[in-house]
């Protein structure tokens, strides 16, 4: 199993930047892809960005393309989400999730991920 903990959330103004971190522990020797999801109140959880095990494949939802960047450092068991030009509509709880099913690709479905962190809140004010 893989345990995940997010950090780096906070309250910022529109246009500001944040970097979220996801620290993994446990069975990190087994390859896993990672997705960053977000869930606003009253809405479903959506995949914002994802990265494969070696980092060669990444995915971004259309609303964050050009603003967010996902990266990982397997030596540190960490995955990052750099968020630039934040908008009020980016306000959500952000979760990182890991999947060992297909580590060399990015899975798009919430049910494809077996391990989840508790989340970190990002609030962007206008």
Phi, psi and omega in degrees: 000157179239131175256139184232141176222126179267155174207166174105356179289172179169189179252124182224171176267157175304136182096344180284175179235154173218154171237118175271144176238147177231113180262128181252146175215172182094229184279061181278354176285337175275128185301144180210144171270161183228139173237143169259121178249160171221154181217115175272157180305130178079005181238165178281169180276131180239145176283122180267314182204154178212158182214141179280175186303312181271359177084002184283340179240127176231160180220143173223139172289154189303323187291347181244358180301134182086347180247324183253150176220127179257143178209168179211156176228098185292334177295331179258002182054047185225146174231141185237153173228106177274124183241114179250163177048051184296145181239157177304327180289353173278353180299122182188169162275133181250134182235139168260148183220147181237145177226129176260009184286312182221077188294341182264020174215181176244117179275143189261341187267143178302324183283352178281350184253132185261338186236136185225146171273172181284345177099158175220138186272135173240123179236123182243120181258151183272000000 
